[in-house]
Amino acid sequence: MIDSKEMNRFAVPLVLTNIGQIIIGQLALHFAVNNSSMVLSGISIIQNMLFAFGGLLGAFSLSFNIKSSKAYSNRQYSRFNDLLKSNVIINLIIGTAFAFFVIFYGETMLSRLYGFRGSLLALATNYLVIMSPYIMLTLLNFSLTNLLRVKKETRPIMWVGLASSLLDVLLNYILVPLLGIRGAAISTIVSLCFVTCSYLFMVYPMIWKALFVKSTTKLELIKFGIPLAGQEVLESVLFIIVFDAFMARLGLELLAIYAVISQLLSIIRVPSFVYSTTVSVYLPEAEKLGHVKDFLQTIFKNSYVVSMLLACPVVLLSNILSHFLSDEITTNIVPITLYTFLAMGMSPIYESSKMLLQSFGNEKFVLHVSILINLASVMILAILQLLNVQTYWSLYFIYGLNLFVLSLIFLRHASSEKFI
């Protein structure tokens, strides 16, 4: 059986990295918004949108993550190099296409989808255009960190992540007073470039070997990634793009509160995402030992323990963070934050059970079930919107219910297929 401590040695540096980046990012966001709830709302919406597209387009990098972990675990190094080169090519193509789309159609998307007008639209458009390389850099960084993960070396990821976050804060402090929201975007892109260059320096021997291997697995990665991309489309469209679109229509004050709580929620959900990554890395070994069920239970337990340790102080300090980001937020957000965290309580089980099925080649089942459940959730949200009874509470209630139903279905399917 895989030792729980070994998994924590792998996961904890990644958890600390992500949390450190988020916390330091709040300091960067403080400088970027310059105490303006309008700027805070614009930046937060665009960051969420980029995260949505990153998840969607990163599905092909996720397919590389799953397949390369198996190849490396089975010592199939020639196949591993083929997968690496093919994935880098795919990332470059996707990143370039997204950058052109944002540059030429970003303003139209912000005005029609989110209803931005006037000065908010102008600010958001400037920010989005400068952020156009974001997807390419994010995809490359995801692939490069996977090279460290398959070797179970996660501490370098922690140090690079923290260094880049501090660089982001410093650049925001210098550039935002000079360039406004454009300075915030430039700071983010420069920090991402620093991360990319740092990882390239660490893993360049692996990249160098892959360059001389013929790329034959691009189609394989794309075929495997299409159901994963479909899954991300459903999640991104429902819970980020559509979700934000509904939230944006509840008013600027509530949108600013949502912007703060979404930052806090991103901290609490870090263990869910990190431990789901641990599933893809350690599953081949757990499968060989015949301990997949025990392995998954350990993942759930560790993820919830870390999430709870984070949730308590974050809820208690939520008002302090809201005032730190904007003095214009005067509402007591502690009850709202607590409700949001409880509604999202199924995140650890959902993320890890989904990754389990995808790693076992059941990505199409995950997609088909998600289509049905997510479309039902979208219909409910749309009906509430049309009836003009949509609230913050109803949005997150449907979100949490969606995660609960999907988690239950995934676990039942894994049990019926004798995976656990």
N, C-alpha and C positions, 0 to 999 in steps of 0.2 A: 504493500500500500504506500502511496505517495505521502510523505510526511507533511503535515499541515504547516510546520515551521518552514519547510523548503518552499512551499507555495507562497508563504508570507514573505520570505526573503526575496522572492521574485516580484511579488505584487506591491509590497509596502513602498519601495523606492518609487514605483510608478504612481502610487496614490499620493505620496508626498510631493512628487514633481508636479502633478496636475493641480493639487490644492495650493501649492506654493505659487504656481503660475497664476491661478485664479485670484488668490489674495493679493499678490503683487499687482496683478492686472487691475484690481479695484483702485489701487493707488494711481495707476496709469489712467484709468477711467476718470478718476477724480480730477486730474489735470486736464484731461481731454474735454470733459463736459463743461468745465469752467463755471460750475454752479448753475447751469441752465437745464431745466427739466426738458425743454424742447430738444436740445442737443443730446441729452441722455436718452430720450425716447428714440431719436433718429439712429444713433449709433447702436443701441441695443437691438432694434428691429433688424438692421442690416447685419449685425453680427449673428443673430439667430438665423437669418436667411442664408448667410454664407455657411453656417454650420449645417443647415439643411442640405444645401447643394454639396457640401463636403462629404456628408454621409451618403448621399445618393451616388455621386461620382466616385467616392472612395470604395464602393462595393467591389470594384475590380481589384483594388489593393487588398481588400479583405479576402477575396478569393486567392490572391497570392499568399496572404498570411496563412490561410488554412492549408493550402497545398504545399507551400514551401516548408511549413513546420513538419508535415508528414515526410516529405522528401529528406529533409535534414535529419530527422529522427531515425529514418531507415538507411542513412548513409548513402543516399542516391545523389551524390554531389554534382554530377553532370546535369541531371534533371533540375536540381536546385539552381544552378547557374543559368540554365535555359529559362526557367521561370522568372528569375531575377531580371534578366535582360528584357524579356518580353513585357514584364510589368512596368519597367522604366519607360519603355517606348509608349505603352498605353497611357501612362501618366502624363507624359509630355504632350501627346495629342489632345487628351481631354483638357488639360490645363490651358493650352493655347486656345482651343475652341471657346472655352468659358470666358477667357479674358476678352476676346473679340466680342462675344455676346454682351458682356457687361458694358463695354465701352460704347457700343452702338445702340443698345436697347435698354440700358439700365434706368434711365430717367422715365421712360414709358412704363416700365414695370413698377417702379415706385409709385407713380401717380395713379395708375389704374388698379393695381392690386391692393396697395395699402392706403390709397386715398390721400397721399401726401400732397400738400398744396403750398404755394407761396415760398416763404423763406425756409420752411422745413424741407420742402422738396429740393431747393437749391443746395442746402447744406448736405442733405443725404446723398444727392447725386454726386457732388464733389468727393465725398467720402468713398462712395462705392466705386467710382472710376479709378481712384488711386489704389483701391484694394483689389483691382482686377487680377493681379498675379497671385492672389491668396490661395486659390484652389490648386494651382500647379505646385506651389511651394508646400502646401499642406499634404498633398498626395505623395510628393517625393519624401517628405519627412516621415510620413507613415510607413512607407516602404523601407526607408533607411533604418528606422527604429526597429522594424521587424527583424532586420539582420542581427541586431543586438539581442533581441528577444529570443530568437531560436538558439542562440548560444547561452541563453539565460544570464546575460550581462545587462542589468537594468540600472546600475548605479551611474554609469556615464550619462544615461538618459536624464537622470535626476539633476545632475550638475549642469548639463547643457540647458535644460529647461529653466532652471532657476537663474542661470546667468542671462539667458535671453529675456526673461521677465524683468530683471533688474535693468537691462539695457533699454527695454521698452519704457520703463518708468523714467529713466534719465532722458531719453529722447523726447518723451511727452513733456517733461518739465521744461526742456529747452525750446522745442519746436511749436508747441501749442500757443504760447503767448505771441509768437511771431507769425504763425500761419493758420491759427484756429483749428478747425476740424480737419483740415488737410494735413496739418502737422501730426495729428493723432493717427491718421491713415499711414503716413510715411513712416512713423515710428513702428507700427505693426509690421509693415512689409520689411523694413530693415532688420527687425528682430527675427523674422522668419528666415531671411537670407542668412543671418548669422547661424541659426539652427541648422540649416541645410549644409552650409560649409563645414560646420563642426562635425556633423555626422559623416559627411563625405571623407573628412580627414581620418575619422576613426575606422571606417569600413572600406577604404579605397582598395585594399588588396582583394576583397571579395568582388567589388565592382569591376576591378581590372580583369580578373579572371572571366567574369561574365561577358565582358566586351568581345572576347575572342570566341565565344560560343555562338553557334547559329541559333537564332530565335525561331523556335518552332511551336511555341505554346501560347502564342497570343490568342488564337481562336479558342483554345481550351480555357484560358482564363476568362475570356469574354463570355463563352457559353455558361461557365460555372457562375460568373458574376452577374448575368442577366437576372436570374431569380433573386439574387441578393440585392441587386439594384432595384428590382420591383418592390422588394420588401422595404427598402429605404425610401422609395417614392411614396409608398403608403404612409410610412411613419413621418416623413418630412412634410408631405403635403398636408396630412391631417394635423399633426401636433406641432408643427412649427410655422409653416406658411399660412395655412388656413386658420390655425389656432391664433397666430399673431394678427391675422387680418380681422378676426372677430374681436380680439382683445383691443385692437387699435380703434375700434368703433365704440368703445365704452367710455371714451373721453381721455383727455390728456393727463389729468391727475391720476386716474387709475392706471393708465398706461405707464406712467412714471413709476408707480408702486410695483407694477408687474415687472418692469425693467430691473428693479432692485431685487425682488424675490427670485426672479429667474437666475440672477447671478448667484444668489444663495443656494438655490436648488442645484445649480451646476456643481457646487462643492459637494453637496450631499450625494449626488449621483455618481461621483467619481469612483467610489468602490465598486458600484454596479458594473461600470464599463471596464474597469481594470481587471476585475476578477473574471469577467466574461472573456477577456483576452487570455487570461490564464487557462481557461478551458481549452482553447485552440492549441496552446503550446504543450500542455501536459496530457491532453486526452490520448494521444497515441501511446504514451507510456502507461496510462491507467488502463487502457484497453488491453494491452499486452498482459498486464498483471491480473485482469479480470475484476478490477475494483472500481468500475465506472460509477456505480451507485454511491459508494462511500466517498469517492472523489467529489461527486456533485454535491453531496450533503455538506462536505467540508467547505466547498466553495460558497454555498448558501450561508453557512454559519459565519464564516470569516467576513463575508461581504456585509451581512447585517450588523455584526459586532462593530466593524469600522464605521459603518453608516450611522449607527446610534451614537458612537463616541463623537462624531462630527456634528450630529443634529442638535444635541443639547446646547452647546455653547452658541451655535449659529442662530438658533431661534431666540435665545436670550439677548443676543447682540444685534438683532435685525434692525431695531430702531436706530442704533448708533450708526450702522452702515448707511441707512437711508438718509440720515442727516449729513453724513460724510459726503455722499454723492450729490445731494441737492438740498439746500435749506428750504426749498419750496414744498417739500414733502413734510406735512405736519401731522398726518394720520398715524395712529399707533398701529404698526403693521405686524406686531407679534402674533395676534390671533390669526391673521391672514397667512402668515408664514407657517405657523403650526398646522393649519388646515391643509395648506399646499403639500407639506411634507408627508402628512398622513395619507392624503389622496394618492401620492406617488409611492406608497409603501411597498408595492409589488415590483418595483424596478429591479432589485437584485435577482429575484427569481425569474422575471421576464427575460432579462438580458442573457443570463447564463443558460437557461433552458433553450432559448432561441439559438444561441451559439452551439449548444450540444447537438441539436437536430441538424443544423447547417454543417457542422463538422462531420456528421455521420452520413452526409449526402442527401439529407431530407429537406434541402432548401426549397424545393418546389412545393412540398406540403406546407412549409412555413408561409410561403408566399400565398398559396390558395386560401388558407385559413385567414391570413391577415387581410386579404382582399375583402372577404365577407364581413369580418368583424369591424374593420376600419371604415368600410363604406356605410355600415349600419351606424357607426358613431358619427360620421360626417352628416348623415341624414338627420340624426337627432339634433346635432348642433345647428344645422341649417333651419330646421323647423323652429327651434327655440329663437333663432335670430329673426325669422320671418314673423313670429308671434310677438316679437319685441320684448321678450322676457329673458333674454340672455344676460347672464351675470358672470362675474369672476368665479363665483362658487359653482355655478352650473358647468362652466368650461372645465374646471379641474375635476369635478365629479365624474364627468363623462370620460375624461382622460384616464383617471384612476380605474374606473370600471372597465375600460378597454384593456388596460394592462392586466387586470385580474382575470378576465375571461380568456385572453390569449395565453397567459401563464398556465392556467388550468388545462387548456387544450394541449399545449406543448408537452406538459408533464404526463398527461394521460397517453399521448401518442408515444412518447419515449418509453413508457412502461409497456404498452402493447407491443412495441417492436423489440422488446427485451434489451433495450439499451441500458436501462437501469433496473 
